[in-house]
């Protein structure tokens, strides 16, 4: 064999060794990547997520809902446009309560179940109770009042509006003028949710 053939064979062998080296490195990298993906995929997602409060935000960062573990029980608040409270649900040792608000964030309906029994209160735009329906220890009753808070209908007639009670404004609501505040009432049958 001539020198040219030997040099040609040595060059080809050197090139094959380089290619083999890169093939080994590439194979090891691919194997490591596949192994990493398998390890990531093998890790199961957590089955329980724990926290005292969850805040759900929309794509603009505005609060859409909160779920909070309060000392007296859980509370779920749903917000509408302008982060105004639209609905609030709470559960306490006394029972469950639901408050619904209009587009301006003013409470308009209260539904609750307390130790004394279930009740529904419909409020006017000034946060005054206008219709109250309840089934208390005294029995079932319904009261409809005018804008001044005077009963225009009560059934049975022995049931008074004060007996069925309405909670005060929630602490998160903007304060209402003193003239629009309902008169003090006995312990409310439907508890206020607040925030």
TORLOZA-285810 format. One record per residue (C-alpha): residue number from 1; residue in three letters; x, y, z. Coordinates in Angstrom, 3 decimals, always signed. Layout:
+-----+------+----------+----------+----------+
! pos ! code !       px !       py !       pz !
+-----+------+----------+----------+----------+
! NUM !  ALA !        X !        Y !        Z !
...
+-----+------+----------+----------+----------+
***
This chain:
+-----+------+----------+----------+----------+
! pos ! code !       px !       py !       pz !
+-----+------+----------+----------+----------+
!   1 !  UNK !   +0.000 !   +0.000 !   +0.000 !
!   2 !  UNK !   +1.191 !   +3.433 !   -0.820 !
!   3 !  UNK !   +1.612 !   +6.430 !   +1.426 !
!   4 !  UNK !   -1.355 !   +8.154 !   -0.185 !
!   5 !  UNK !   -3.674 !   +5.272 !   +0.614 !
!   6 !  UNK !   -2.455 !   +5.125 !   +4.200 !
!   7 !  UNK !   -2.969 !   +8.859 !   +4.669 !
!   8 !  UNK !   -6.396 !   +8.573 !   +3.098 !
!   9 !  UNK !   -7.324 !   +5.729 !   +5.490 !
!  10 !  UNK !   -5.972 !   +7.650 !   +8.505 !
!  11 !  UNK !   -8.023 !  +10.739 !   +7.550 !
!  12 !  UNK !  -11.188 !   +8.649 !   +7.109 !
!  13 !  UNK !  -10.603 !   +6.902 !  +10.446 !
!  14 !  UNK !  -10.066 !  +10.224 !  +12.216 !
!  15 !  UNK !  -13.291 !  +11.606 !  +10.698 !
!  16 !  UNK !  -15.242 !   +8.470 !  +11.757 !
!  17 !  UNK !  -13.912 !   +8.759 !  +15.326 !
!  18 !  UNK !  -15.043 !  +12.442 !  +15.499 !
!  19 !  UNK !  -18.492 !  +11.544 !  +14.181 !
!  20 !  UNK !  -18.749 !   +8.681 !  +16.651 !
!  21 !  UNK !  -17.799 !  +11.023 !  +19.521 !
!  22 !  UNK !  -20.562 !  +13.522 !  +18.539 !
!  23 !  UNK !  -23.036 !  +10.664 !  +18.132 !
!  24 !  UNK !  -22.262 !   +9.420 !  +21.656 !
!  25 !  UNK !  -22.633 !  +12.943 !  +23.134 !
!  26 !  UNK !  -25.935 !  +13.504 !  +21.268 !
!  27 !  UNK !  -27.284 !  +10.100 !  +22.340 !
!  28 !  UNK !  -26.436 !  +10.742 !  +25.996 !
!  29 !  UNK !  -28.078 !  +14.193 !  +25.856 !
!  30 !  UNK !  -31.239 !  +12.743 !  +24.283 !
!  31 !  UNK !  -31.333 !   +9.958 !  +26.883 !
!  32 !  UNK !  -30.954 !  +12.487 !  +29.720 !
!  33 !  UNK !  -33.761 !  +14.661 !  +28.280 !
!  34 !  UNK !  -36.128 !  +11.683 !  +27.935 !
!  35 !  UNK !  -35.259 !  +10.536 !  +31.458 !
!  36 !  UNK !  -35.940 !  +14.016 !  +32.845 !
!  37 !  UNK !  -39.302 !  +14.167 !  +31.096 !
!  38 !  UNK !  -40.222 !  +10.763 !  +32.480 !
!  39 !  UNK !  -39.331 !  +11.867 !  +36.002 !
!  40 !  UNK !  -41.380 !  +15.054 !  +35.656 !
!  41 !  UNK !  -44.332 !  +13.127 !  +34.227 !
!  42 !  UNK !  -44.100 !  +10.503 !  +36.958 !
!  43 !  UNK !  -44.590 !  +13.126 !  +39.670 !
!  44 !  UNK !  -48.334 !  +13.228 !  +40.396 !
!  45 !  UNK !  -49.954 !  +16.635 !  +40.931 !
!  46 !  UNK !  -50.893 !  +17.369 !  +44.525 !
!  47 !  UNK !  -54.322 !  +16.059 !  +45.482 !
!  48 !  UNK !  -54.789 !  +18.671 !  +48.211 !
!  49 !  UNK !  -53.972 !  +22.372 !  +48.119 !
!  50 !  UNK !  -54.204 !  +24.077 !  +51.499 !
!  51 !  UNK !  -54.519 !  +27.754 !  +52.336 !
!  52 !  UNK !  -56.534 !  +30.117 !  +54.533 !
!  53 !  UNK !  -57.599 !  +32.234 !  +51.574 !
!  54 !  UNK !  -57.869 !  +31.827 !  +47.821 !
!  55 !  UNK !  -58.200 !  +34.877 !  +45.579 !
!  56 !  UNK !  -59.409 !  +34.372 !  +42.012 !
!  57 !  UNK !  -58.412 !  +37.156 !  +39.622 !
!  58 !  UNK !  -59.505 !  +37.821 !  +36.044 !
!  59 !  UNK !  -57.159 !  +38.401 !  +33.107 !
!  60 !  UNK !  -56.834 !  +42.094 !  +34.098 !
!  61 !  UNK !  -55.857 !  +41.317 !  +37.705 !
!  62 !  UNK !  -59.219 !  +42.376 !  +39.194 !
!  63 !  UNK !  -60.594 !  +40.244 !  +42.021 !
!  64 !  UNK !  -63.349 !  +37.937 !  +40.731 !
!  65 !  UNK !  -63.860 !  +35.850 !  +43.895 !
!  66 !  UNK !  -62.417 !  +35.116 !  +47.318 !
!  67 !  UNK !  -62.749 !  +31.997 !  +49.430 !
!  68 !  UNK !  -61.675 !  +32.603 !  +53.004 !
!  69 !  UNK !  -61.503 !  +30.379 !  +56.065 !
!  70 !  UNK !  -62.721 !  +32.712 !  +58.819 !
!  71 !  UNK !  -62.656 !  +31.888 !  +62.521 !
!  72 !  UNK !  -66.440 !  +31.434 !  +62.559 !
!  73 !  UNK !  -66.611 !  +29.498 !  +59.239 !
!  74 !  UNK !  -65.880 !  +29.637 !  +55.493 !
!  75 !  UNK !  -66.913 !  +32.584 !  +53.319 !
!  76 !  UNK !  -67.195 !  +32.835 !  +49.528 !
!  77 !  UNK !  -67.518 !  +36.285 !  +47.958 !
!  78 !  UNK !  -68.153 !  +36.829 !  +44.241 !
!  79 !  UNK !  -67.323 !  +40.211 !  +42.710 !
!  80 !  UNK !  -68.721 !  +41.916 !  +39.624 !
!  81 !  UNK !  -67.656 !  +44.913 !  +37.572 !
!  82 !  UNK !  -65.536 !  +47.373 !  +39.509 !
!  83 !  UNK !  -64.833 !  +44.687 !  +42.139 !
!  84 !  UNK !  -68.248 !  +45.291 !  +43.739 !
!  85 !  UNK !  -69.613 !  +42.458 !  +45.840 !
!  86 !  UNK !  -72.375 !  +40.674 !  +43.909 !
!  87 !  UNK !  -72.897 !  +37.638 !  +46.125 !
!  88 !  UNK !  -71.594 !  +36.427 !  +49.451 !
!  89 !  UNK !  -72.097 !  +32.998 !  +50.992 !
!  90 !  UNK !  -71.006 !  +32.059 !  +54.487 !
!  91 !  UNK !  -71.435 !  +29.138 !  +56.824 !
!  92 !  UNK !  -71.181 !  +29.611 !  +60.591 !
!  93 !  UNK !  -72.119 !  +27.593 !  +63.645 !
!  94 !  UNK !  -75.502 !  +29.353 !  +63.501 !
!  95 !  UNK !  -76.268 !  +28.348 !  +59.895 !
!  96 !  UNK !  -75.734 !  +29.338 !  +56.276 !
!  97 !  UNK !  -76.272 !  +32.795 !  +54.777 !
!  98 !  UNK !  -76.451 !  +34.170 !  +51.244 !
!  99 !  UNK !  -76.482 !  +37.859 !  +50.304 !
! 100 !  UNK !  -77.164 !  +39.080 !  +46.768 !
! 101 !  UNK !  -76.428 !  +42.591 !  +45.497 !
! 102 !  UNK !  -77.489 !  +44.683 !  +42.529 !
! 103 !  UNK !  -75.158 !  +46.062 !  +39.830 !
! 104 !  UNK !  -74.151 !  +48.956 !  +42.120 !
! 105 !  UNK !  -73.063 !  +46.515 !  +44.849 !
! 106 !  UNK !  -75.991 !  +47.325 !  +47.162 !
! 107 !  UNK !  -77.544 !  +44.415 !  +49.055 !
! 108 !  UNK !  -80.975 !  +43.549 !  +47.694 !
! 109 !  UNK !  -81.726 !  +40.037 !  +48.992 !
! 110 !  UNK !  -80.720 !  +38.032 !  +52.057 !
! 111 !  UNK !  -81.373 !  +34.335 !  +52.527 !
! 112 !  UNK !  -80.359 !  +32.543 !  +55.667 !
! 113 !  UNK !  -80.871 !  +29.594 !  +57.919 !
! 114 !  UNK !  -80.219 !  +30.258 !  +61.601 !
! 115 !  UNK !  -81.021 !  +28.495 !  +64.867 !
! 116 !  UNK !  -84.385 !  +30.290 !  +64.899 !
! 117 !  UNK !  -85.266 !  +29.049 !  +61.375 !
! 118 !  UNK !  -84.941 !  +30.013 !  +57.695 !
! 119 !  UNK !  -85.720 !  +33.455 !  +56.336 !
! 120 !  UNK !  -85.702 !  +35.607 !  +53.212 !
! 121 !  UNK !  -85.450 !  +39.412 !  +53.268 !
! 122 !  UNK !  -85.835 !  +41.650 !  +50.206 !
! 123 !  UNK !  -84.323 !  +45.127 !  +50.572 !
! 124 !  UNK !  -85.064 !  +48.386 !  +48.772 !
! 125 !  UNK !  -82.319 !  +50.569 !  +47.207 !
! 126 !  UNK !  -81.878 !  +52.339 !  +50.591 !
! 127 !  UNK !  -81.008 !  +48.997 !  +52.270 !
! 128 !  UNK !  -84.326 !  +48.947 !  +54.157 !
! 129 !  UNK !  -86.201 !  +45.646 !  +54.500 !
! 130 !  UNK !  -89.399 !  +45.730 !  +52.459 !
! 131 !  UNK !  -90.440 !  +42.068 !  +52.320 !
! 132 !  UNK !  -89.573 !  +39.512 !  +54.972 !
! 133 !  UNK !  -90.556 !  +35.860 !  +54.851 !
! 134 !  UNK !  -89.525 !  +33.522 !  +57.643 !
! 135 !  UNK !  -90.335 !  +30.339 !  +59.468 !
! 136 !  UNK !  -89.150 !  +30.977 !  +63.038 !
! 137 !  UNK !  -89.843 !  +29.244 !  +66.326 !
! 138 !  UNK !  -92.930 !  +31.466 !  +66.519 !
! 139 !  UNK !  -94.174 !  +29.926 !  +63.260 !
! 140 !  UNK !  -94.264 !  +31.015 !  +59.626 !
! 141 !  UNK !  -94.685 !  +34.668 !  +58.828 !
! 142 !  UNK !  -94.520 !  +37.280 !  +56.143 !
! 143 !  UNK !  -94.245 !  +41.034 !  +56.548 !
! 144 !  UNK !  -94.368 !  +43.711 !  +53.843 !
! 145 !  UNK !  -93.523 !  +47.275 !  +54.882 !
! 146 !  UNK !  -93.711 !  +50.660 !  +53.161 !
! 147 !  UNK !  -90.796 !  +53.052 !  +52.610 !
! 148 !  UNK !  -91.197 !  +54.378 !  +56.182 !
! 149 !  UNK !  -90.925 !  +50.886 !  +57.681 !
! 150 !  UNK !  -94.627 !  +50.678 !  +58.561 !
! 151 !  UNK !  -96.220 !  +47.234 !  +57.973 !
! 152 !  UNK !  -98.756 !  +47.216 !  +55.146 !
! 153 !  UNK !  -99.207 !  +43.436 !  +55.303 !
! 154 !  UNK !  -98.371 !  +40.887 !  +57.980 !
! 155 !  UNK !  -99.402 !  +37.242 !  +58.090 !
! 156 !  UNK ! -100.160 !  +35.979 !  +60.582 !
! 157 !  UNK ! -101.104 !  +39.321 !  +62.092 !
! 158 !  UNK !  -99.320 !  +38.466 !  +65.365 !
! 159 !  UNK !  -95.939 !  +38.475 !  +63.574 !
! 160 !  UNK !  -94.213 !  +41.872 !  +63.580 !
! 161 !  UNK !  -91.430 !  +42.955 !  +61.251 !
! 162 !  UNK !  -89.117 !  +43.495 !  +64.237 !
! 163 !  UNK !  -89.496 !  +39.821 !  +65.171 !
! 164 !  UNK !  -87.983 !  +38.744 !  +61.854 !
! 165 !  UNK !  -85.011 !  +41.208 !  +61.967 !
! 166 !  UNK !  -82.514 !  +42.263 !  +59.299 !
! 167 !  UNK !  -78.735 !  +42.445 !  +59.750 !
! 168 !  UNK !  -76.958 !  +45.811 !  +59.538 !
! 169 !  UNK !  -74.943 !  +46.839 !  +56.498 !
! 170 !  UNK !  -71.850 !  +44.708 !  +55.961 !
! 171 !  UNK !  -68.661 !  +46.335 !  +57.281 !
! 172 !  UNK !  -67.229 !  +46.494 !  +53.749 !
! 173 !  UNK !  -70.174 !  +48.455 !  +52.360 !
! 174 !  UNK !  -69.748 !  +52.220 !  +52.126 !
! 175 !  UNK !  -71.459 !  +53.914 !  +55.064 !
! 176 !  UNK !  -74.995 !  +55.060 !  +54.381 !
! 177 !  UNK !  -76.243 !  +58.470 !  +55.572 !
! 178 !  UNK !  -77.638 !  +58.322 !  +59.112 !
! 179 !  UNK !  -81.138 !  +59.240 !  +57.903 !
! 180 !  UNK !  -81.255 !  +56.107 !  +55.749 !
! 181 !  UNK !  -80.169 !  +53.714 !  +58.499 !
! 182 !  UNK !  -82.963 !  +51.358 !  +59.635 !
! 183 !  UNK !  -83.849 !  +51.634 !  +63.323 !
! 184 !  UNK !  -82.071 !  +49.272 !  +65.725 !
! 185 !  UNK !  -83.620 !  +45.812 !  +65.696 !
! 186 !  UNK !  -83.383 !  +42.763 !  +67.924 !
! 187 !  UNK !  -80.830 !  +40.012 !  +67.169 !
! 188 !  UNK !  -81.141 !  +39.366 !  +63.400 !
! 189 !  UNK !  -82.374 !  +36.021 !  +62.188 !
! 190 !  UNK !  -80.154 !  +36.232 !  +59.086 !
! 191 !  UNK !  -76.543 !  +36.939 !  +59.964 !
! 192 !  UNK !  -74.531 !  +39.511 !  +58.002 !
! 193 !  UNK !  -71.712 !  +38.157 !  +55.873 !
! 194 !  UNK !  -69.417 !  +41.165 !  +55.754 !
! 195 !  UNK !  -65.916 !  +40.554 !  +54.524 !
+-----+------+----------+----------+----------+
***
